[in-house]
Amino acid sequence: MKYKNILIEAIMNLGDLVALTAIVPLIKKYNPEAKVTFLVKAGFDDLLNKVPSLDGYIVYVYKSGGGAQGIWYLAKQLRTRKFDCFISYDPRFRTELATFIANIPYRFTVGSVFGWNTKTYLFTKRVRFDDYDIDLHTTSATFVEATRRILGIDKVHEHYTPCVKDIRPCLNCLLGGDVRYITLSVATKSEKRSWPAINWSELINRLSEITDKYIILIGTKEDSTLSSKIIENVNDSSKIIDLCGKTSLDELINLLSHSELSINIDNGVGHLAAALKRPTITLFPTADPKRFIPVGPLSIAVQSKREINVSDVLRKVLSLKIPN
């Protein structure tokens, strides 16, 4: 059966949300007339407006453990949109109940593509997914396979990848002029996945020896303490621009879309840079790159059985042969 108006539960963080964009071209090829809408949490408008072929999105503002009022309001909102299909990859009872109340006739899940078991009660069908090893596939490939099974699409031979497009020129006002640059996203919420500040400082020193490009540190306001610590230990900070906490998501997307190289710790920024088709290097101190590597035409991982050192990263930089 081909559905005409599909709602996708996409209440996810940045990296997973970027990975999920790979399902849009799959659905559109399977059914060009279908409308695809993402249900998302607040804060991602600037990203979603740059996803090709995505027909729209609905922002679900909620508090964890919130009451029934938000569920009822969401259900009323969904009912007016007349969706005929709802897909959830990581079910929450609130959205499960809201889509039931909204009377969306076909409501599908696979339990969870993230590897944990979730109890579901109100879906019309739970598609089998326990025979699929998520640790052997990228997150975007897992979303594509789950979608294929849910919608009954024949075996997929094409390679569907995340895609975000920004065709605007570089927003030079952030940089103070027309400059060539490398972006570094140095922070992660997980201490286990982090890389020491002194290593980032040394990497910048080594990069400065082989290129005259500017180095731009990007991140949230909370990351500015780490970025300041990194800059303190750099030999020459004249070509370093610290934009941690100084960009909107829209400005970040624009910066990444014009970067000549994006080097990132295992976080959502790497997924965004790779989806923008930029050369991307991602450091994996603990996680498995097979599953979590950003997907893009020039995306490579750095992993080591021992601790990742600066030379490991520099070798990957040189392998990309980015012009000086």
Phi, psi and chi 1 to 4 in degrees:
 res  aa     phi    psi   chi1   chi2   chi3   chi4
   1 MET       -  136.2 -179.0  172.4  179.5      -
   2 LYS  -102.5  123.9  -68.8 -169.9  174.5 -178.1
   3 TYR   -92.0  147.9  -54.0   97.9      -      -
   4 LYS   -98.2  -25.5  -64.1 -179.7  179.0  178.4
   5 ASN  -141.7   95.1 -162.2    6.1      -      -
   6 ILE  -104.8  129.3  -58.6  171.1      -      -
   7 LEU  -105.9  126.0  177.3   65.1      -      -
   8 ILE  -108.7  123.1  -54.8  -69.0      -      -
   9 GLU   -72.9  116.3 -177.7  170.1  -15.5      -
  10 ALA  -130.2   40.0      -      -      -      -
  11 ILE   -82.0   85.9  -58.1  173.1      -      -
  12 MET  -141.4  168.4  -56.6  168.6 -177.5      -
  13 ASN   -80.9  174.2  -68.2  -36.0      -      -
  14 LEU   -54.6  -51.4  177.1   61.4      -      -
  15 GLY   -61.1  -45.1      -      -      -      -
  16 ASP   -69.0  -36.5  -68.2  -34.5      -      -
  17 LEU   -64.7  -41.4 -177.3   56.4      -      -
  18 VAL   -61.9  -45.4  170.2      -      -      -
  19 ALA   -59.0  -36.2      -      -      -      -
  20 LEU   -66.1  -24.1 -175.8   64.7      -      -
  21 THR   -60.3  -17.1   64.1      -      -      -
  22 ALA   -64.3  -21.8      -      -      -      -
  23 ILE   -77.3  -20.2   71.9  165.7      -      -
  24 VAL   -62.8  -52.2  178.1      -      -      -
  25 PRO   -63.7  -30.0   19.2  -30.3      -      -
  26 LEU   -61.9  -50.2  167.9   69.1      -      -
  27 ILE   -63.1  -41.2  -65.3  173.1      -      -
  28 LYS   -66.6  -34.4  -67.2  -70.1 -174.3  172.9
  29 LYS   -70.9  -39.7  180.0  165.4 -174.5 -178.2
  30 TYR   -66.5  -38.4  159.1   70.2      -      -
  31 ASN  -148.0   89.3 -176.2    4.8      -      -
  32 PRO   -58.1  -24.4  -22.6   32.8      -      -
  33 GLU   -86.5   -7.6  -63.8  179.1    0.2      -
  34 ALA   -70.3  142.0      -      -      -      -
  35 LYS   -97.2  134.2  -72.0 -174.3  176.4  179.8
  36 VAL  -118.0  123.6  179.9      -      -      -
  37 THR  -125.0  134.6  -58.0      -      -      -
  38 PHE   -96.3  138.9  -80.9    8.1      -      -
  39 LEU  -100.4  115.3  178.7   64.4      -      -
  40 VAL  -130.7  165.1  -61.2      -      -      -
  41 LYS   -85.7  167.5   58.8 -175.5 -179.7 -179.0
  42 ALA   -66.5  151.5      -      -      -      -
  43 GLY   108.8   -3.1      -      -      -      -
  44 PHE  -114.5   16.4  -67.4  114.8      -      -
  45 ASP   -55.0  -45.4  -56.0   59.3      -      -
  46 ASP   -64.1  -28.7  -67.3  -30.1      -      -
  47 LEU   -76.8  -49.5  166.3   64.5      -      -
  48 LEU   -65.7  -29.2  -63.4  164.3      -      -
  49 ASN   -69.7   -9.0  -72.4  -32.8      -      -
  50 LYS  -114.5   16.0  -63.6  175.1 -179.7   63.9
  51 VAL   -95.2  112.1  176.9      -      -      -
  52 PRO   -58.0  136.4  -23.3   33.6      -      -
  53 SER    73.4   -3.6  -59.6      -      -      -
  54 LEU   -72.8  126.9 -178.2   65.5      -      -
  55 ASP   -82.8  -20.0  -64.4  -69.1      -      -
  56 GLY   169.7  179.2      -      -      -      -
  57 TYR  -151.2  154.8   58.3   91.8      -      -
  58 ILE  -121.9  129.1  -63.0  170.1      -      -
  59 VAL   -90.9  123.1  177.3      -      -      -
  60 TYR  -104.1  106.6  178.1   30.3      -      -
  61 VAL   -93.3  117.9 -179.5      -      -      -
  62 TYR  -148.9  162.0   70.0   96.3      -      -
  63 LYS  -111.1  139.4  -68.5 -177.8  179.2  178.4
  64 SER   -57.6  128.7 -176.6      -      -      -
  65 GLY    76.6   15.5      -      -      -      -
  66 GLY   -67.6  171.6      -      -      -      -
  67 GLY   -86.0 -166.2      -      -      -      -
  68 ALA   -78.0  -20.5      -      -      -      -
  69 GLN   -60.4  -43.4 -173.7  174.8   -0.6      -
  70 GLY   -64.9  -37.3      -      -      -      -
  71 ILE   -64.6  -44.1  -63.8  173.1      -      -
  72 TRP   -64.4  -41.8 -176.8 -110.3      -      -
  73 TYR   -63.9  -43.2  176.4   77.3      -      -
  74 LEU   -62.5  -42.8  176.7   61.8      -      -
  75 ALA   -60.0  -42.2      -      -      -      -
  76 LYS   -63.5  -40.9  -74.8  175.8   63.8  177.5
  77 GLN   -63.7  -43.6 -168.5  178.5    8.1      -
  78 LEU   -68.6  -36.2  -62.4 -178.5      -      -
  79 ARG   -60.3  -38.3 -172.9 -176.5  -75.0  -93.4
  80 THR   -68.4  -21.6   64.3      -      -      -
  81 ARG   -87.0  -10.8  -59.3  -74.1  -68.5  -90.5
  82 LYS    55.4   48.1  -59.6 -170.9 -176.7  -41.1
  83 PHE   -68.4  143.1  -66.8  105.8      -      -
  84 ASP  -109.0   -2.5   57.9    1.0      -      -
  85 CYS  -151.5  136.8  176.0      -      -      -
  86 PHE  -128.2  132.3  170.2   64.2      -      -
  87 ILE  -123.6  130.0  -62.9  174.6      -      -
  88 SER  -126.2  130.6  176.6      -      -      -
  89 TYR   -99.8  -10.2  -53.9   92.3      -      -
  90 ASP  -154.2   77.8 -173.0   33.0      -      -
  91 PRO   -61.3  140.0  -19.5   30.9      -      -
  92 ARG  -117.4  139.9  -66.8  163.2  176.1   77.9
  93 PHE   -63.5  -31.6 -177.1   66.0      -      -
  94 ARG   -61.6  -47.3  -75.7  164.5  -65.9 -176.6
  95 THR   -75.2  -31.9   50.0      -      -      -
  96 GLU   -59.9  -45.9 -175.7 -179.9   -4.9      -
  97 LEU   -69.5  -41.8 -179.9   57.4      -      -
  98 ALA   -62.2  -41.8      -      -      -      -
  99 THR   -71.5  -28.5   53.5      -      -      -
 100 PHE   -67.3  -47.4  173.6   77.5      -      -
 101 ILE   -63.7  -35.8  -64.4  171.1      -      -
 102 ALA   -71.8   -7.3      -      -      -      -
 103 ASN    63.6   38.8 -159.4   29.2      -      -
 104 ILE   -72.6  119.3  -62.2  175.8      -      -
 105 PRO   -66.7  -35.4   20.1  -30.2      -      -
 106 TYR  -118.4  117.7  -63.6   95.7      -      -
 107 ARG  -128.8  115.1  -56.6  179.1  -56.5  -79.7
 108 PHE  -117.3  150.4  -60.2  107.0      -      -
 109 THR  -149.8  163.7 -175.3      -      -      -
 110 VAL  -114.7   10.8  -70.1      -      -      -
 111 GLY    94.3  -82.3      -      -      -      -
 112 SER  -162.3  129.6  176.2      -      -      -
 113 VAL   -79.0   -4.2  -59.6      -      -      -
 114 PHE   -94.8    0.7  -61.9  110.4      -      -
 115 GLY   101.9   -5.5      -      -      -      -
 116 TRP  -105.6  158.0   45.5   74.6      -      -
 117 ASN   -86.1  133.1 -113.0  -18.6      -      -
 118 THR  -124.2  141.6   55.0      -      -      -
 119 LYS   -86.4  134.7  -67.3 -178.5  179.2  178.7
 120 THR  -130.0  149.9   54.1      -      -      -
 121 TYR  -130.6  -32.8  -54.3   94.1      -      -
 122 LEU  -113.6    6.8  -60.4  173.4      -      -
 123 PHE   -76.7  147.9  -73.9   93.0      -      -
 124 THR   -77.5  -23.3   54.8      -      -      -
 125 LYS  -155.4  136.9 -173.5  172.7 -177.6 -179.6
 126 ARG  -112.2  111.2  179.9  173.3  175.2  135.3
 127 VAL   -81.4  139.3  175.0      -      -      -
 128 ARG   -65.1  135.3 -175.4 -177.3  176.2 -166.5
 129 PHE  -143.2    3.2 -151.2   60.3      -      -
 130 ASP   -75.3   -6.9   57.6   -1.6      -      -
 131 ASP   -93.4    4.0   60.3  -28.2      -      -
 132 TYR  -107.5  123.7 -177.2   86.5      -      -
 133 ASP   -89.7  102.1 -168.7  -19.2      -      -
 134 ILE   -66.5  -21.5   60.9  174.4      -      -
 135 ASP   -75.5  -11.1  -69.4  -36.5      -      -
 136 LEU  -101.4    1.9  -62.9 -179.4      -      -
 137 HIS  -134.8  153.7  -56.7   84.3      -      -
 138 THR   -67.9  160.3   63.6      -      -      -
 139 THR   -60.3  -41.9  -57.5      -      -      -
 140 SER   -64.5  -39.0   61.2      -      -      -
 141 ALA   -64.1  -35.7      -      -      -      -
 142 THR   -66.3  -42.3  -62.4      -      -      -
 143 PHE   -61.4  -41.9  -78.8  133.2      -      -
 144 VAL   -63.6  -44.8  166.0      -      -      -
 145 GLU   -65.6  -41.1  177.4   61.1   15.7      -
 146 ALA   -62.2  -42.1      -      -      -      -
 147 THR   -65.4  -41.6  -55.0      -      -      -
 148 ARG   -58.4  -45.4 -177.5 -167.3   73.3   77.1
 149 ARG   -67.5  -42.3  -66.1 -173.1 -175.1 -161.9
 150 ILE   -62.4  -43.9  -73.7  170.2      -      -
 151 LEU   -89.7   -0.1  -64.8  178.9      -      -
 152 GLY    69.2   32.0      -      -      -      -
 153 ILE   -80.5  138.2  -59.7  172.0      -      -
 154 ASP   -59.7  164.2  -69.5  -22.5      -      -
 155 LYS   -47.6  130.4 -159.4   70.4  175.9  174.2
 156 VAL   -87.2  126.3  173.5      -      -      -
 157 HIS  -101.8  -24.9  -60.0  -69.3      -      -
 158 GLU   -73.2  157.8  -61.5   87.1  -10.8      -
 159 HIS  -103.6  104.0 -173.8   50.6      -      -
 160 TYR   -91.8  129.1  -67.3   95.8      -      -
 161 THR  -128.4  159.8   60.0      -      -      -
 162 PRO   -60.9  147.9  -22.6   33.1      -      -
 163 CYS  -146.4  126.0 -174.6      -      -      -
 164 VAL  -131.3  136.0 -179.7      -      -      -
 165 LYS  -124.3  134.5  -74.1 -169.1  175.8  178.0
 166 ASP  -134.7  106.2 -173.7   -2.8      -      -
 167 ILE   -96.4    5.9   59.2  173.9      -      -
 168 ARG   -74.9  154.3  -60.4  169.9  -62.3  168.3
 169 PRO   -67.4  166.7   24.0  -33.2      -      -
 170 CYS   -64.0  136.1 -175.0      -      -      -
 171 LEU   -80.3   82.2  -60.8  175.0      -      -
 172 ASN   -62.3  -18.7  -68.8  -27.6      -      -
 173 CYS   -60.6  -25.6   57.7      -      -      -
 174 LEU   -75.5  -24.0  -73.3  171.0      -      -
 175 LEU  -107.7  -12.4  -52.7  177.0      -      -
 176 GLY    78.6   19.9      -      -      -      -
 177 GLY   153.3  178.6      -      -      -      -
 178 ASP   -87.2  102.4 -173.6   14.1      -      -
 179 VAL  -127.2  154.7  -59.7      -      -      -
 180 ARG   -97.6  139.5  -61.5  167.1   63.1 -152.4
 181 TYR  -152.9  161.0   56.9   88.0      -      -
 182 ILE  -114.7  136.8  -65.4  169.2      -      -
 183 THR  -101.5  143.1   57.9      -      -      -
 184 LEU  -124.2  121.3  -93.8   61.6      -      -
 185 SER  -107.5  107.6  176.6      -      -      -
 186 VAL  -104.0   -8.6  -61.0      -      -      -
 187 ALA  -114.9  149.9      -      -      -      -
 188 THR  -141.8  153.6  175.1      -      -      -
 189 LYS   -72.3  -19.0  -68.3  178.9 -179.3  178.0
 190 SER   -96.9  121.1  167.4      -      -      -
 191 GLU   -63.1  -33.2 -169.2  172.9  -25.1      -
 192 LYS   -63.7  -32.8  -87.3 -177.4   14.8  178.5
 193 ARG   -90.9    1.6  -62.7 -155.2  -50.4  -98.2
 194 SER   -81.8  165.5   64.2      -      -      -
 195 TRP  -125.0  135.9 -155.6   44.2      -      -
 196 PRO   -57.9  145.0  -24.5   34.3      -      -
 197 ALA   -57.1  -39.2      -      -      -      -
 198 ILE   -62.7  -32.4 -166.5   64.6      -      -
 199 ASN   -67.6  -42.1  -73.3    6.5      -      -
 200 TRP   -62.0  -42.1  -73.4  110.6      -      -
 201 SER   -59.7  -45.3  -57.9      -      -      -
 202 GLU   -66.2  -37.3 -179.8   58.5   24.5      -
 203 LEU   -62.0  -43.1  176.7   61.8      -      -
 204 ILE   -61.2  -42.8  -67.4  172.2      -      -
 205 ASN   -58.6  -43.3  -71.1  -24.4      -      -
 206 ARG   -70.6  -38.1  -60.4  -79.2  -65.5  -83.0
 207 LEU   -63.3  -38.8  -72.7  171.3      -      -
 208 SER   -64.2  -22.0  -61.6      -      -      -
 209 GLU   -78.1  -22.6  -66.1  171.1    0.6      -
 210 ILE  -114.0   -6.7   61.7  172.6      -      -
 211 THR  -148.1  153.0 -179.0      -      -      -
 212 ASP  -102.7   12.5   60.5   -3.6      -      -
 213 LYS   -69.7  154.0  -63.7  179.2 -178.0   65.2
 214 TYR   -72.4  153.2  -81.1   76.4      -      -
 215 ILE  -112.4  121.0  -54.3  -68.7      -      -
 216 ILE  -110.9  121.3  -59.9  179.9      -      -
 217 LEU   -89.2  126.7  -58.9 -179.7      -      -
 218 ILE  -123.3  150.5   52.0  178.0      -      -
 219 GLY   163.5 -169.2      -      -      -      -
 220 THR   -89.3  174.3   64.9      -      -      -
 221 LYS   -59.5  -35.7 -173.7  176.6 -179.5 -179.7
 222 GLU   -65.8  -21.3  -69.5   74.1   23.0      -
 223 ASP   -84.4   -7.9  -58.2  -25.5      -      -
 224 SER   -66.5  -28.1   58.0      -      -      -
 225 THR   -63.8  -44.2  -59.4      -      -      -
 226 LEU   -66.2  -43.5  175.4   59.4      -      -
 227 SER   -63.6  -37.9   62.7      -      -      -
 228 SER   -64.0  -39.8  -63.4      -      -      -
 229 LYS   -64.5  -38.3 -172.2  175.5  178.7 -177.9
 230 ILE   -64.8  -46.5  -69.3  168.7      -      -
 231 ILE   -65.3  -33.6  -66.2  170.8      -      -
 232 GLU   -56.9  -30.6  -77.2  174.6    9.2      -
 233 ASN  -104.1   16.1  -69.2  -67.3      -      -
 234 VAL   -92.7  140.3  169.0      -      -      -
 235 ASN   -63.7  -42.5  -64.9  -23.2      -      -
 236 ASP  -138.4  112.1  179.2    5.7      -      -
 237 SER   -97.1   11.0   60.6      -      -      -
 238 SER   -65.9  -24.4   62.0      -      -      -
 239 LYS  -113.6   28.4  -77.6 -159.7  166.2 -175.1
 240 ILE  -111.3  131.6  -62.1  176.8      -      -
 241 ILE  -119.6  120.6  -57.2  173.1      -      -
 242 ASP   -97.3  107.6 -173.6   -1.5      -      -
 243 LEU  -109.2   16.4  -68.3 -177.3      -      -
 244 CYS   -61.4  124.5  -72.7      -      -      -
 245 GLY    78.1    7.6      -      -      -      -
 246 LYS  -116.4    6.3  -61.1  174.6 -176.0  175.9
 247 THR  -125.8  146.0   62.1      -      -      -
 248 SER   -79.8  171.4   64.7      -      -      -
 249 LEU   -63.1  -37.4  179.4   56.5      -      -
 250 ASP   -61.0  -45.0 -177.9   55.2      -      -
 251 GLU   -68.3  -36.4  -69.6  166.5  -26.2      -
 252 LEU   -62.5  -45.0  173.6   62.4      -      -
 253 ILE   -59.2  -43.2  -69.0  170.2      -      -
 254 ASN   -64.9  -42.6 -176.2 -100.3      -      -
 255 LEU   -59.8  -47.5  -83.4  169.5      -      -
 256 LEU   -65.0  -35.9  -69.0  172.6      -      -
 257 SER   -66.8  -17.9   70.1      -      -      -
 258 HIS  -113.3    4.3  -67.1  -81.8      -      -
 259 SER   -73.1  145.5   65.4      -      -      -
 260 GLU   -85.0  -17.1  -58.2 -157.1   13.9      -
 261 LEU  -163.4  138.7  172.4   63.1      -      -
 262 SER  -120.6  118.7  179.2      -      -      -
 263 ILE  -111.1  127.9  -56.3  175.3      -      -
 264 ASN  -140.0  146.9  -45.6  -81.1      -      -
 265 ILE   -72.4  167.5 -162.6   66.6      -      -
 266 ASP   -64.1   90.0  177.7   17.7      -      -
 267 ASN  -149.9 -175.3   61.0   23.6      -      -
 268 GLY   -70.3  -24.7      -      -      -      -
 269 VAL   -62.5  -38.9  175.3      -      -      -
 270 GLY   -60.6  -39.9      -      -      -      -
 271 HIS   -63.6  -39.0  -69.0  -87.1      -      -
 272 LEU   -66.9  -44.8 -172.4   50.9      -      -
 273 ALA   -62.3  -42.9      -      -      -      -
 274 ALA   -66.3  -39.3      -      -      -      -
 275 ALA   -66.3  -26.0      -      -      -      -
 276 LEU   -82.4    3.9  -74.3  160.1      -      -
 277 LYS    67.9   31.4  -50.7  -64.4 -172.6  -79.2
 278 ARG   -95.7  151.2  -55.5  -46.4  -60.1  152.9
 279 PRO   -58.1  127.1  -22.7   33.5      -      -
 280 THR  -135.3  131.4  -54.0      -      -      -
 281 ILE  -120.5  128.6  -65.8  174.1      -      -
 282 THR  -122.1  131.0  -53.6      -      -      -
 283 LEU   -91.4  130.1  -78.1   59.9      -      -
 284 PHE  -121.2   85.2  -70.0   92.9      -      -
 285 PRO   -64.7  -29.5  -23.6   35.3      -      -
 286 THR  -133.5  -40.5   55.5      -      -      -
 287 ALA   -73.0  163.3      -      -      -      -
 288 ASP   -89.6  118.3 -174.6   -6.9      -      -
 289 PRO   -60.3  -27.5  -17.8   28.1      -      -
 290 LYS   -52.9  -40.5  -79.9 -162.6 -156.1   76.1
 291 ARG   -91.9  -37.3  178.9  175.6  172.1 -172.8
 292 PHE  -108.1    0.3  -63.9  108.0      -      -
 293 ILE   -64.2  136.0 -173.4  171.3      -      -
 294 PRO   -60.3  143.2  -25.7   36.0      -      -
 295 VAL  -101.8  122.2  176.1      -      -      -
 296 GLY  -171.2  168.4      -      -      -      -
 297 PRO   -67.6  -23.7   22.6  -32.7      -      -
 298 LEU  -131.4   53.1  -71.7  171.1      -      -
 299 SER  -112.3  122.7  174.8      -      -      -
 300 ILE  -130.5  156.6   57.9  179.9      -      -
 301 ALA  -110.5  152.6      -      -      -      -
 302 VAL  -119.4  118.2 -177.0      -      -      -
 303 GLN  -141.7  148.1 -172.6 -170.5   39.4      -
 304 SER  -143.8  145.9  178.2      -      -      -
 305 LYS   -66.1  -27.5  -67.5 -179.7 -179.4  178.0
 306 ARG  -100.2 -169.4   47.7  179.7  169.4   73.0
 307 GLU   -67.7  138.0 -177.5  179.8  -25.5      -
 308 ILE   -64.7  129.0  -65.2  171.9      -      -
 309 ASN  -111.2  171.2   61.4   42.9      -      -
 310 VAL   -61.5  -37.8  173.5      -      -      -
 311 SER   -62.9  -35.0  -65.3      -      -      -
 312 ASP   -58.6  -44.7  -64.8  -32.0      -      -
 313 VAL   -70.5  -42.4 -177.7      -      -      -
 314 LEU   -62.5  -36.7 -156.1   63.3      -      -
 315 ARG   -61.3  -39.9  -84.8 -166.5  -67.6  -88.4
 316 LYS   -67.7  -39.1  -63.0  -67.2 -175.0  178.9
 317 VAL   -58.6  -47.8  172.5      -      -      -
 318 LEU   -65.6  -31.7  -66.5  171.9      -      -
 319 SER   -67.3  -24.0   73.5      -      -      -
 320 LEU   -79.3  -15.3  -74.0  172.2      -      -
 321 LYS    53.7   48.8  -61.3  179.8  179.8  176.9
 322 ILE   -72.6  131.9  -55.0  -63.0      -      -
 323 PRO   -59.0  143.3  -21.4   31.4      -      -
 324 ASN   -67.1      -  -69.5  -22.3      -      -
